[in-house]
Amino acid sequence: MELKSKLLLGTLFLLMTAAQPLFSKDGAKSKEEGTVTFADKSDQRRVDVLMDGRLFTSYIWPLNVMKPVLYPVITASGAEVTRGFPMKPRAGERVDHPHHVGIWFNYGDVNKLDFWNNSEAIKPEEKNGYGTIHHKSIVKKDGGKGHGVLVVTATWDTPDGKKLLDETTELHFINQGNTRIIDRITKLTAGSEPVSMADNKEGVIAIRVARQLELPQKDQVIMTDAKGNPTTVKAMSTEGVTGSYRTSEGIKDDAVWSTRGRWCELNGTINNEKVALVICDHPQNAGYPTYWHARGYGLFAANPLGWSVFTKGKEKLNYSIPAGKTSTFRYRVVIHNGSDLSDEAINVLADDFAKKY
């Protein structure tokens, strides 16, 4: 009887431990924190970010992508949450919007140049309407227990090589077991002339997700960019497609597009495992709380600057950065696997982010 009692007590203890919340209310930290390290492979135009010795993501700046991006992005259990195309296409995924690569940050109208839609698919005779973000340097890479930081610089350039903006970005990578966090703090500094970021739907931080995290949709859709160029998003089989959006305001799925909120979650199933992606806005960002440029076909973006499109012309925000001044944009991206995230857990993560930077 004594042995049976001990076994019963042990089983109860394990069940109680498993039922405890993933995040504590005082700091959004799980009990388990692993390591974050970096492998500088600048000769291959990338820096790998490793968590517990395994690839989490890479900061890359290939010549055929017109901005630095984080790609791929991988959960703690090894599932890729980013689309493979155009870098490494996978069977059964969409091949639209070749400028949608990994996680990126840019905008569709910077001094009337389109940085968002620039890609190899743009015809040479049309390139004069597009800008490019060029990686310049790695300022810092510092790993450690539970947290690592990568600081990089870039320039936002015109087609003829004129610099519009200097960018300095801090990428904080946080390892909390099954929860992986990217805090992006980007500072954009104008030169001797002001830089306009006119009202535009294409921006600013975005993830193009794996097919499994798209919303189940059967209809063909034709999307048009700011220049009127159409892209057909073809109807596909919905087998294995499990994505669902929800925001801090309780709005769900396709209805999320053009609404505002302090955070938005995209959840689904990959390899029979629950996966959740969250983007958190920051109270000090322009346009807070952000509008969500979140589409069922796999584009998950936060755009605080595109008011006109999202309000059907009722409101406008023609943002600009004065000459010599700096604007800062702060975003948290959460990648979680193994279980659902409650509103309470996401609010803890959002609150922690708001206090930290």
Secondary structure as UniProt FT lines:
FT   HELIX           2..19
FT   TURN            25..27
FT   STRAND          35..41
FT   HELIX           42..44
FT   STRAND          46..51
FT   TURN            52..53
FT   STRAND          54..60
FT   TURN            63..64
FT   STRAND          69..74
FT   TURN            76..77
FT   TURN            85..87
FT   TURN            91..92
FT   TURN            98..99
FT   STRAND          103..107
FT   TURN            111..112
FT   STRAND          113..114
FT   TURN            120..121
FT   HELIX           124..129
FT   STRAND          132..142
FT   STRAND          144..145
FT   STRAND          147..157
FT   TURN            159..160
FT   STRAND          163..176
FT   TURN            177..178
FT   STRAND          179..190
FT   STRAND          195..197
FT   STRAND          203..209
FT   HELIX           211..213
FT   STRAND          221..224
FT   TURN            226..227
FT   STRAND          230..233
FT   TURN            239..240
FT   STRAND          244..247
FT   TURN            248..249
FT   HELIX           253..256
FT   TURN            257..258
FT   STRAND          263..270
FT   TURN            271..272
FT   STRAND          273..280
FT   TURN            283..284
FT   TURN            286..287
FT   STRAND          291..294
FT   TURN            296..297
FT   STRAND          299..303
FT   HELIX           307..310
FT   TURN            311..313
FT   STRAND          319..321
FT   TURN            323..324
FT   STRAND          326..337
FT   HELIX           343..356
//
